[in-house]
């Protein structure tokens, strides 16, 4: 039995989803005894790890008390966080974070796919731990600028929602100054909620005038939002699983430098010595971005037809017949506005639908293929792998089975304590 301490902030969705991934690993190995405190990091009574007879630690380094707690201990430690905070690369501790550039690019492409040509990013004023907000803002702006479109960035002056009135007033002034329709990425789901509240105050329709996508996929917060919030799933569960797997290798006596040379599975890569970056899983689309922002009314009708019927198995000729123009004329207008062909748009909608079905339930792949408009599982698998880098079966295993086991394991750990 190996004794492992988990030091994390139980009030943050980011940390909780990472610990779900750790719990999934615990469920598999079944020989970890876990110490946890389910409080905010600032409120925890951290154990004296120098006298604690444990075997390993997984810790969030986004609080200054954490490096103090692990300093000088002689057992393996694996860290995680938002990429900033109080982690010191010189410590030699391996560290896991999410890929902010990839997260921002997913959000930008999601909004571009819906026809938006004006963009904005709503982030936070800089603190010691939230440099990820600036990273996402910069990457989002660069991506939409490269596509040929403008992007406004807003941070505001208030670091928390405690000064709600002044914060909302300033955000309303910013939103009012922007041309619409507008595709907006928020640095987090919490920040997206602030934007949605400001839109309500101004009487702006979401998603028709302002489409909003957040980050974290905090399901409770996304469903409490009005309308329900689209969000990027960061890959945090996968991050937690990989962090636990690495700690396990270290606890069996492997030298740290040799651990780093071992391949890291799935969507995790090394971005610097001893630092692992985990790719996001994708966009979870809800009502806040379920819109097509196309000012060409005729073409908007064509795109809506594809959006509504792509999964019915329509072909390009069906779209041409609906449009009532020649195929060459339609393709030219389509390419000029959306940057892709009619055929690729049909495929994009089908893959998006297949992804939603795989993520949200246990339907057989044959049924998912039929509901997504593919004539066979084999053809869906080929296109899905080309689009995502994974087969539908691999995507389901990594996203669904592993993490449902993780949730059960986390509940059992809390019960045992």
C-alpha positions as CSV (number, residue, x, y, z in Angstrom):
1,X,0.0,0.0,0.0
2,X,1.4,3.4,-1.0
3,X,0.4,6.5,1.0
4,X,-0.2,9.6,-1.2
5,X,-1.2,13.1,-0.2
6,X,-3.4,15.1,-2.6
7,X,-3.1,18.9,-2.0
8,X,-5.6,20.7,-4.1
9,X,-8.3,23.4,-3.9
10,X,-11.7,21.7,-3.5
11,X,-13.5,24.9,-4.4
12,X,-12.1,25.1,-8.0
13,X,-13.6,23.1,-10.9
14,X,-10.1,23.0,-12.5
15,X,-8.7,21.2,-9.4
16,X,-11.7,18.9,-8.9
17,X,-11.5,17.6,-12.4
18,X,-7.8,16.9,-12.1
19,X,-8.5,15.0,-8.9
20,X,-11.2,13.0,-10.8
21,X,-8.4,11.9,-13.1
22,X,-6.2,10.9,-10.2
23,X,-9.2,9.0,-8.8
24,X,-9.5,7.1,-12.0
25,X,-5.9,6.0,-11.7
26,X,-6.5,5.0,-8.0
27,X,-9.4,2.9,-9.1
28,X,-7.1,1.0,-11.5
29,X,-4.1,0.4,-9.3
30,X,-6.1,-0.1,-6.0
31,X,-3.0,0.1,-3.8
32,X,-3.0,3.8,-2.9
33,X,-4.1,5.1,0.5
34,X,-5.0,8.8,-0.1
35,X,-4.8,11.7,2.3
36,X,-7.0,14.7,1.3
37,X,-8.6,17.8,2.8
38,X,-11.6,19.0,0.9
39,X,-11.2,22.8,1.5
40,X,-9.8,25.8,-0.3
41,X,-6.0,25.7,-0.2
42,X,-5.9,28.9,1.9
43,X,-8.0,27.1,4.6
44,X,-6.2,23.8,4.7
45,X,-4.1,22.5,7.6
46,X,-1.3,21.0,5.5
47,X,0.5,18.2,7.1
48,X,4.2,18.5,8.0
49,X,5.4,16.4,5.0
50,X,8.9,16.2,6.4
51,X,7.7,14.0,9.3
52,X,4.8,12.4,7.4
53,X,5.6,8.8,6.6
54,X,4.1,8.8,3.1
55,X,5.3,7.7,-0.3
56,X,4.3,10.6,-2.7
57,X,2.5,13.9,-3.1
58,X,0.4,15.4,-5.9
59,X,0.0,19.2,-5.2
60,X,-1.4,22.4,-6.7
61,X,1.3,25.0,-6.8
62,X,-1.1,27.9,-7.2
63,X,-0.7,28.9,-3.5
64,X,2.5,30.0,-1.7
65,X,1.9,27.5,1.1
66,X,2.4,24.5,-1.1
67,X,6.1,24.9,-2.0
68,X,6.7,25.6,1.7
69,X,5.0,22.3,2.6
70,X,7.0,20.2,0.1
71,X,10.3,21.9,0.5
72,X,13.0,19.5,1.7
73,X,10.9,16.3,1.7
74,X,12.6,13.2,0.4
75,X,9.7,11.6,-1.4
76,X,8.5,12.0,-5.0
77,X,6.3,15.1,-5.7
78,X,4.3,15.9,-8.8
79,X,2.8,19.4,-9.3
80,X,0.0,20.9,-11.3
81,X,-1.6,24.3,-11.7
82,X,-2.4,27.0,-14.2
83,X,1.2,27.3,-15.4
84,X,2.1,30.2,-13.1
85,X,1.8,30.5,-9.3
86,X,4.7,29.4,-7.1
87,X,6.1,26.4,-9.0
88,X,9.8,26.7,-9.4
89,X,11.2,24.7,-12.4
90,X,14.6,24.6,-10.7
91,X,13.1,22.4,-8.0
92,X,13.2,19.4,-10.4
93,X,9.5,18.6,-9.6
94,X,7.5,17.5,-12.7
95,X,4.6,19.8,-13.4
96,X,1.4,19.5,-15.4
97,X,-0.7,22.3,-16.9
98,X,-3.2,22.7,-19.8
99,X,-2.4,24.0,-23.3
100,X,-3.7,27.6,-23.3
101,X,-2.8,28.2,-26.9
102,X,-4.7,25.1,-28.1
103,X,-7.7,26.1,-25.9
104,X,-7.8,29.6,-27.4
105,X,-7.5,28.2,-31.0
106,X,-10.4,25.8,-30.3
107,X,-12.6,28.6,-29.1
108,X,-11.7,30.8,-32.1
109,X,-12.3,28.1,-34.6
110,X,-15.6,27.3,-33.0
111,X,-16.8,30.9,-33.5
112,X,-15.3,31.2,-36.9
113,X,-17.2,28.1,-38.0
114,X,-20.4,29.8,-37.0
115,X,-19.7,32.7,-39.3
116,X,-18.5,35.4,-36.9
117,X,-16.3,38.1,-38.3
118,X,-15.9,40.3,-35.2
119,X,-14.4,39.0,-32.1
120,X,-13.6,39.8,-28.5
121,X,-11.9,38.3,-25.5
122,X,-12.9,38.9,-21.9
123,X,-10.1,38.1,-19.4
124,X,-8.9,39.1,-15.9
125,X,-6.4,41.6,-14.6
126,X,-3.0,39.9,-14.0
127,X,-2.3,38.2,-10.7
128,X,0.5,35.9,-9.7
129,X,-1.5,32.8,-10.7
130,X,-3.6,33.8,-13.7
131,X,-1.1,34.4,-16.5
132,X,-3.1,31.7,-18.4
133,X,-5.8,34.4,-19.0
134,X,-3.2,36.5,-20.9
135,X,-1.9,33.5,-22.8
136,X,-5.5,32.6,-23.9
137,X,-6.2,36.3,-24.9
138,X,-3.0,36.5,-26.9
139,X,-3.5,33.2,-28.7
140,X,-7.2,33.9,-29.4
141,X,-6.4,37.4,-30.9
142,X,-3.5,36.0,-33.0
143,X,-5.7,33.2,-34.4
144,X,-8.6,35.5,-35.5
145,X,-6.2,38.2,-36.7
146,X,-4.5,35.5,-38.9
147,X,-8.0,34.7,-40.3
148,X,-8.3,38.4,-41.2
149,X,-10.6,39.7,-38.5
150,X,-10.3,42.1,-35.6
151,X,-10.4,41.2,-31.9
152,X,-10.9,43.5,-28.9
153,X,-9.4,42.4,-25.5
154,X,-10.9,43.4,-22.1
155,X,-9.6,42.7,-18.6
156,X,-11.1,45.4,-16.4
157,X,-9.6,46.6,-13.1
158,X,-11.3,44.3,-10.6
159,X,-9.7,40.9,-9.8
160,X,-12.7,39.4,-8.1
161,X,-16.5,39.8,-8.4
162,X,-16.7,41.4,-4.9
163,X,-17.1,44.8,-6.6
164,X,-19.9,43.5,-8.7
165,X,-21.5,46.9,-9.5
166,X,-18.5,48.7,-10.8
167,X,-17.2,45.6,-12.6
168,X,-20.5,45.1,-14.5
169,X,-20.8,48.8,-15.3
170,X,-17.3,48.8,-16.9
171,X,-18.0,45.6,-18.8
172,X,-21.3,47.0,-20.1
173,X,-19.5,50.0,-21.4
174,X,-17.0,47.8,-23.3
175,X,-19.6,45.6,-24.8
176,X,-21.7,48.6,-25.9
177,X,-18.7,50.0,-27.8
178,X,-18.3,46.8,-29.9
179,X,-19.9,46.2,-33.3
180,X,-22.2,43.2,-33.5
181,X,-22.8,40.3,-34.2
182,X,-19.8,39.4,-32.0
183,X,-18.1,36.1,-31.2
184,X,-16.6,36.3,-27.7
185,X,-14.3,34.0,-25.7
186,X,-14.1,34.4,-22.0
187,X,-11.0,33.3,-20.0
188,X,-13.1,30.9,-17.9
189,X,-16.7,29.9,-17.3
190,X,-16.9,32.3,-14.4
191,X,-15.8,35.2,-16.5
192,X,-18.3,34.1,-19.2
193,X,-21.1,34.3,-16.6
194,X,-20.1,37.9,-16.0
195,X,-20.4,38.6,-19.7
196,X,-23.8,37.0,-19.9
197,X,-25.0,39.1,-17.0
198,X,-23.8,42.2,-18.7
199,X,-25.6,41.2,-21.9
200,X,-28.8,40.9,-19.9
201,X,-28.3,44.4,-18.5
202,X,-27.8,45.8,-22.0
203,X,-30.6,43.8,-23.6
204,X,-28.2,42.1,-26.0
205,X,-29.5,38.8,-27.4
206,X,-27.3,35.7,-26.8
207,X,-26.2,34.1,-29.1
208,X,-27.7,36.2,-31.9
209,X,-25.9,39.4,-31.1
210,X,-23.1,38.1,-28.8
211,X,-22.1,34.4,-28.8
212,X,-20.1,33.4,-25.7
213,X,-17.8,30.5,-25.1
214,X,-16.1,29.9,-21.8
215,X,-13.3,27.5,-20.5
216,X,-13.5,24.7,-17.9
217,X,-16.8,23.1,-18.9
218,X,-18.0,23.4,-15.3
219,X,-21.3,21.6,-16.0
220,X,-23.2,23.1,-13.1
221,X,-22.1,26.7,-13.9
222,X,-22.8,26.1,-17.7
223,X,-26.3,24.9,-17.1
224,X,-27.1,27.6,-14.5
225,X,-26.1,30.3,-17.1
226,X,-28.9,31.8,-19.2
227,X,-28.7,30.7,-21.9
228,X,-26.7,27.5,-21.2
229,X,-23.0,28.2,-21.8
230,X,-20.8,26.6,-24.4
231,X,-17.4,25.8,-23.0
232,X,-13.9,24.2,-23.7
233,X,-13.2,21.0,-21.9
234,X,-9.5,21.5,-20.9
235,X,-8.4,17.9,-20.7
236,X,-8.0,18.2,-16.9
237,X,-9.1,14.7,-16.1
238,X,-6.6,13.3,-18.5
239,X,-4.0,15.6,-16.8
240,X,-4.8,14.2,-13.4
241,X,-4.6,10.6,-14.6
242,X,-1.2,11.2,-16.2
243,X,0.1,13.0,-13.1
244,X,-0.9,10.0,-11.0
245,X,0.7,7.6,-13.4
246,X,4.0,9.5,-13.4
247,X,4.0,9.6,-9.6
248,X,3.4,5.9,-9.4
249,X,6.4,5.3,-11.6
250,X,8.5,7.5,-9.4
251,X,7.3,5.8,-6.2
252,X,8.5,2.4,-7.4
253,X,12.0,3.7,-7.5
254,X,12.5,4.9,-11.0
255,X,15.0,7.8,-11.2
256,X,13.2,11.1,-12.0
257,X,15.2,11.8,-15.1
258,X,14.4,8.3,-16.5
259,X,10.7,8.8,-15.8
260,X,10.8,11.9,-18.0
261,X,12.1,9.8,-20.9
262,X,9.1,7.4,-20.7
263,X,6.4,8.2,-23.2
264,X,3.4,10.1,-21.9
265,X,0.2,8.7,-23.3
266,X,-2.7,10.4,-25.1
267,X,-2.8,14.1,-25.6
268,X,0.0,15.1,-23.1
269,X,3.4,16.4,-24.3
270,X,6.5,18.0,-22.8
271,X,6.7,21.7,-23.4
272,X,9.9,22.2,-21.4
273,X,12.1,20.1,-19.1
274,X,9.9,18.5,-16.4
275,X,6.8,20.3,-17.6
276,X,3.9,18.5,-19.2
277,X,1.2,20.2,-21.2
278,X,-2.2,18.5,-21.8
279,X,-4.3,19.2,-24.9
280,X,-7.9,20.2,-24.5
281,X,-10.6,17.7,-25.3
282,X,-12.9,20.0,-27.4
283,X,-15.8,22.4,-27.4
284,X,-19.0,21.4,-25.6
285,X,-21.6,23.3,-27.5
286,X,-24.6,24.7,-25.8
287,X,-27.1,27.4,-26.6
288,X,-24.7,30.4,-26.0
289,X,-23.0,29.7,-29.4
290,X,-25.8,27.8,-31.2
291,X,-26.2,30.4,-34.0
292,X,-25.0,31.2,-37.5
293,X,-23.7,34.8,-37.8
294,X,-23.9,35.3,-41.6
295,X,-24.9,38.7,-42.9
296,X,-25.6,37.3,-46.4
297,X,-29.2,36.2,-45.9
298,X,-29.3,33.8,-48.8
299,X,-26.1,32.1,-47.8
300,X,-27.2,32.0,-44.2
301,X,-30.2,30.0,-45.3
302,X,-28.0,27.6,-47.1
303,X,-25.7,27.1,-44.1
304,X,-28.8,26.6,-41.8
305,X,-30.0,24.0,-44.3
306,X,-26.7,22.1,-43.9
307,X,-26.7,22.6,-40.2
308,X,-30.3,21.1,-39.9
309,X,-29.9,18.3,-42.5
310,X,-26.2,17.2,-42.7
311,X,-26.9,14.3,-40.4
312,X,-29.8,13.2,-42.6
313,X,-27.2,12.2,-45.2
314,X,-27.6,15.1,-47.6
315,X,-25.1,15.5,-50.5
316,X,-23.7,18.6,-52.1
317,X,-26.3,18.3,-54.9
318,X,-29.1,18.6,-52.4
319,X,-27.6,21.8,-51.1
320,X,-27.3,23.1,-54.7
321,X,-30.9,22.3,-55.4
322,X,-32.0,24.0,-52.2
323,X,-30.0,27.2,-53.1
324,X,-31.4,27.4,-56.6
325,X,-28.1,28.5,-58.1
326,X,-25.3,26.8,-60.0
327,X,-22.8,24.7,-58.1
328,X,-19.9,26.8,-59.1
329,X,-21.7,30.0,-58.0
330,X,-22.6,28.5,-54.6
331,X,-19.1,27.1,-54.0
332,X,-17.5,30.5,-54.9
333,X,-19.7,32.4,-52.4
334,X,-19.3,29.7,-49.8
335,X,-15.6,29.6,-50.0
336,X,-15.4,33.4,-49.9
337,X,-17.5,33.7,-46.8
338,X,-16.6,30.6,-44.8
339,X,-13.2,29.6,-46.2
340,X,-14.3,26.0,-47.0
341,X,-16.3,24.0,-49.5
342,X,-19.9,22.9,-49.1
343,X,-18.7,19.3,-48.8
344,X,-16.4,20.2,-46.0
345,X,-19.1,22.0,-44.1
346,X,-21.4,19.0,-44.3
347,X,-18.5,16.8,-42.9
348,X,-17.8,19.3,-40.2
349,X,-21.4,19.3,-38.9
350,X,-21.5,15.5,-39.0
351,X,-18.2,15.1,-37.1
352,X,-19.4,17.7,-34.5
353,X,-22.6,15.7,-34.0
354,X,-20.8,12.4,-33.7
355,X,-18.5,13.9,-31.1
356,X,-21.5,15.1,-29.0
357,X,-23.1,11.7,-29.2
358,X,-20.0,9.9,-28.2
359,X,-19.3,12.2,-25.3
360,X,-22.8,12.3,-23.9
361,X,-24.0,8.7,-23.9
362,X,-23.5,5.0,-24.4
363,X,-25.1,4.6,-27.9
364,X,-23.5,1.9,-30.1
365,X,-21.1,3.3,-32.7
366,X,-23.3,1.9,-35.4
367,X,-26.2,4.0,-34.2
368,X,-24.0,7.1,-33.8
369,X,-22.9,6.7,-37.4
370,X,-26.5,6.5,-38.5
371,X,-27.6,9.5,-36.4
372,X,-24.6,11.5,-37.7
373,X,-25.3,10.8,-41.4
374,X,-22.5,8.3,-42.1
375,X,-23.2,5.3,-44.2
376,X,-21.0,3.0,-42.1
377,X,-19.0,2.9,-38.8
378,X,-15.9,2.3,-40.8
379,X,-16.3,5.5,-42.8
380,X,-17.2,7.5,-39.7
381,X,-14.1,6.1,-38.0
382,X,-11.9,7.1,-40.9
383,X,-13.2,10.7,-41.0
384,X,-13.3,11.0,-37.2
385,X,-9.7,9.9,-36.8
386,X,-8.6,12.3,-39.6
387,X,-10.4,15.2,-37.8
388,X,-9.5,14.5,-34.2
389,X,-6.5,12.2,-34.2
390,X,-8.4,9.4,-32.4
391,X,-10.9,6.8,-33.4
392,X,-14.4,7.1,-31.9
393,X,-13.7,4.1,-29.7
394,X,-10.5,5.7,-28.4
395,X,-12.3,9.0,-27.8
396,X,-15.0,7.2,-25.8
397,X,-12.6,5.2,-23.7
398,X,-10.6,8.3,-22.7
399,X,-13.5,10.6,-22.2
400,X,-16.3,8.5,-20.7
401,X,-15.2,5.1,-19.2
402,X,-12.1,6.3,-17.5
403,X,-13.7,9.4,-15.9
404,X,-16.9,7.8,-14.8
405,X,-14.7,5.3,-12.9
406,X,-12.8,8.3,-11.6
407,X,-15.9,9.9,-10.2
408,X,-16.9,6.7,-8.4
409,X,-13.3,6.3,-7.0
410,X,-13.3,9.9,-5.7
411,X,-16.6,9.4,-3.9
412,X,-15.3,6.2,-2.3
413,X,-12.1,7.9,-1.2
414,X,-14.1,10.7,0.5
415,X,-16.4,8.0,2.1
416,X,-13.4,6.1,3.4
417,X,-11.9,9.1,5.1
